[in-house]
């Protein structure tokens, strides 16, 4: 599911899971483990990307539909953990968004320090599915794009690369240049003295972490919302609409 390659001091993490790199419990656990393993590295930078047509098309809703309440209770904390493991990585993280980055995939990308996108759509259709976003996801997105986060979340849709660039969520690049731009940026960031980058990143992220901790109780309502949508058939109705 996750491939890790090293190019001198640049670690390239590639997600390859099914047709669209949909997020399930196993993929999130592996992604978290990989990023946590980087916390002891003294220097370098990280690129995270997808394989195929998608960076990640988001939560595997069919697994949610099949697993029900018990799966949801395990999955949502794993999603929040993966977002924060990327967000809190002490090394610079560059997202090379090779295709669609939807819902949870958008949040994973937002957790990176720099985001380049070559093609596809990106956004947060959760409200259209009938489910709320986890606290960590909202606060990380707010850190990435400020007041635009409110618009992206409440629009409950996806946008093309140029519009996402306008929000400040990504920097649009030619698809054929995505890999080279990401590598060039990763090398630039890796050249910054590590102690200076890590300390500054921690300072920039500190208010976000405080907000996540202060609003942790809201995740109870988030979980209840997902369970309610599963029970009421909102999730199955949304899945059915995708096939029409």
C-alpha positions in Angstrom: 0.0 0.0 0.0 2.8 2.4 0.9 6.2 2.5 -0.9 9.1 4.4 0.6 12.0 5.4 -1.6 15.0 7.5 -0.7 16.8 9.9 -3.0 19.8 11.0 -1.0 18.1 12.8 1.9 14.6 13.0 0.3 12.1 10.4 1.3 9.4 9.7 -1.3 6.2 8.1 0.1 3.9 6.7 -2.6 0.3 5.6 -1.9 -0.9 2.7 -4.0 -4.1 1.1 -2.8 -6.8 -0.1 -5.2 -8.0 2.0 -8.1 -8.2 5.4 -6.4 -6.1 5.0 -3.2 -9.3 5.1 -1.1 -8.6 5.4 2.6 -9.4 2.4 4.8 -8.2 1.4 8.3 -5.2 -0.5 7.0 -3.9 2.2 4.7 -4.2 4.9 7.4 -2.4 2.7 9.9 0.5 2.1 7.5 0.6 5.8 6.5 0.8 6.8 10.2 3.5 4.2 10.9 5.7 5.5 8.0 5.4 9.1 9.1 6.0 8.3 12.7 9.2 6.5 11.7 10.5 9.7 10.2 10.4 11.5 13.5 13.9 10.4 14.5 15.6 11.5 11.3 18.0 14.4 11.8 17.6 16.0 8.4 16.0 15.8 4.9 12.5 16.3 3.6 9.5 14.2 2.6 7.4 14.0 -0.6 4.1 12.2 -0.4 2.2 11.3 -3.6 -0.2 8.9 -5.1 0.2 6.2 -7.8 -2.3 6.2 -10.6 -5.1 8.7 -11.4 -5.7 9.8 -7.8 -3.7 11.1 -4.9 -6.6 9.7 -2.8 -10.3 9.7 -3.6 -11.1 9.8 0.1 -12.7 7.5 2.6 -13.6 4.0 1.4 -17.3 4.5 2.0 -18.1 0.9 1.0 -15.9 -0.3 3.9 -17.8 2.2 6.2 -21.1 0.8 4.8 -20.1 -2.8 5.4 -18.4 -2.3 8.7 -21.0 0.0 10.3 -20.7 1.4 13.8 -17.8 -0.7 15.0 -15.7 0.1 12.0 -16.6 3.8 12.2 -15.5 3.9 15.9 -12.0 2.7 14.9 -11.7 4.4 11.5 -12.3 8.0 12.5 -9.5 8.2 15.1 -7.2 6.5 12.6 -8.1 9.2 10.0 -7.4 12.0 12.5 -4.1 10.3 13.5 -2.9 10.0 9.9 -3.7 13.7 9.3 -1.8 14.8 12.4 1.1 12.4 11.8 1.7 14.2 8.5 1.0 17.7 10.0 3.4 17.2 12.9 6.2 15.5 11.0 9.3 17.5 12.0 10.7 17.3 8.5 9.4 19.5 5.6 6.6 17.6 3.8 5.7 18.3 0.2 2.5 16.9 -1.3 2.8 16.0 -5.0 -0.9 15.7 -5.8 -0.9 13.6 -8.9 -4.7 13.5 -9.3 -8.0 13.7 -7.4 -7.7 14.5 -3.7 -11.2 14.2 -2.3 -12.5 14.4 1.2 -9.9 12.6 3.4 -7.5 12.7 0.6 -7.8 16.5 0.5 -7.2 16.6 4.3 -4.1 14.5 4.0 -2.7 16.8 1.4 -3.6 19.9 3.4 -1.5 18.5 6.3 1.7 18.9 4.1 3.8 22.1 4.3 3.7 22.6 0.5 1.3 21.3 -2.0 1.7 21.0 -5.8 -1.1 19.7 -8.0 -1.0 18.8 -11.6 -4.5 17.5 -12.5 -7.7 16.3 -11.1 -10.1 17.8 -8.6 -9.8 18.5 -4.9 -12.4 19.2 -2.2 -14.5 18.2 0.7 -18.0 16.7 -0.2 -18.6 15.3 3.3 -21.7 17.4 3.9 -23.2 16.0 0.7 -22.5 12.5 2.0 -24.2 13.6 5.2 -21.2 13.3 7.5 -19.2 15.9 9.5 -15.4 16.4 9.3 -13.2 15.4 12.3 -11.8 18.3 14.4 -8.2 17.6 13.3 -9.2 17.8 9.6 -11.0 21.1 10.0 -8.2 22.8 12.0 -5.5 21.5 9.7 -7.4 22.8 6.7 -8.0 26.2 8.4 -4.2 26.4 9.0 -3.6 25.7 5.3 -6.1 28.2 3.8 -7.6 30.3 6.5 -11.1 31.7 5.9 -11.3 29.8 2.6 -11.7 26.6 4.7 -15.3 27.6 5.6 -16.2 28.0 2.0 -14.6 24.8 0.8 -16.3 22.8 3.6 -19.8 24.3 3.3 -19.8 24.1 -0.5 -19.5 20.3 -0.1 -18.0 19.9 -3.5 -14.7 19.7 -5.4 -12.9 22.2 -7.4 -10.4 22.1 -10.3 -6.7 22.8 -9.8 -6.8 26.5 -10.8 -9.6 27.3 -8.3 -7.8 25.4 -5.5 -4.7 27.5 -6.4 -6.8 30.6 -5.9 -7.7 29.4 -2.4 -4.1 28.9 -1.6 -4.6 25.2 -1.1 -2.3 24.1 -3.9 0.2 25.5 -6.4 -0.9 24.5 -9.9 1.8 23.0 -12.0 1.9 21.2 -15.4 1.3 17.5 -14.8 4.6 16.6 -16.5 6.4 18.9 -14.1 4.9 17.7 -10.9 7.6 15.3 -9.9 10.5 17.7 -10.7 8.8 20.6 -8.9 8.1 18.6 -5.8 11.7 17.3 -5.7 13.1 20.7 -6.3 11.1 22.1 -3.4 11.9 19.2 -1.1 15.6 19.8 -1.7 15.2 23.5 -1.1 13.5 22.9 2.2 16.0 20.2 3.2 18.8 22.7 2.8 17.3 24.9 5.6 19.1 24.1 8.9 16.9 21.4 10.4 16.7 22.8 13.9 15.5 26.2 12.5 12.8 24.6 10.3 11.5 22.2 13.0 11.3 24.9 15.6 9.5 27.3 13.3 7.1 24.6 12.1 6.2 23.8 15.7 5.6 27.5 16.4 3.4 27.9 13.4 1.4 24.7 14.2 1.1 25.3 18.0 -2.3 27.3 17.7 -3.7 24.5 15.6 -2.8 21.9 18.1 -4.2 23.9 20.9 -7.5 24.3 19.0 -7.7 20.6 18.3 -7.2 19.7 21.9 -9.7 22.4 23.1 -12.3 21.0 20.7 -11.6 17.3 21.2 -15.1 16.7 22.7 -16.6 17.7 19.3 -15.3 14.5 17.8 -17.9 12.6 19.9 -20.6 14.5 17.8 -18.6 13.8 14.6 -18.6 10.0 15.4 -22.3 10.1 16.2 -23.0 11.9 12.9 -21.2 9.2 10.9 -23.1 6.5 12.8 -26.4 8.3 12.2 -25.7 8.7 8.5 -24.9 5.0 8.3 -28.1 4.0 10.2 -30.3 6.4 8.2 -29.0 5.2 4.8 -27.4 8.6 3.8 -24.1 6.9 3.1 -25.7 4.1 1.0 -27.8 6.6 -0.8 -24.7 8.6 -1.7 -22.9 5.5 -2.9 -25.9 4.7 -5.1 -25.9 8.2 -6.6 -22.3 7.7 -7.7 -23.3 4.9 -10.0 -25.9 6.9 -11.8 
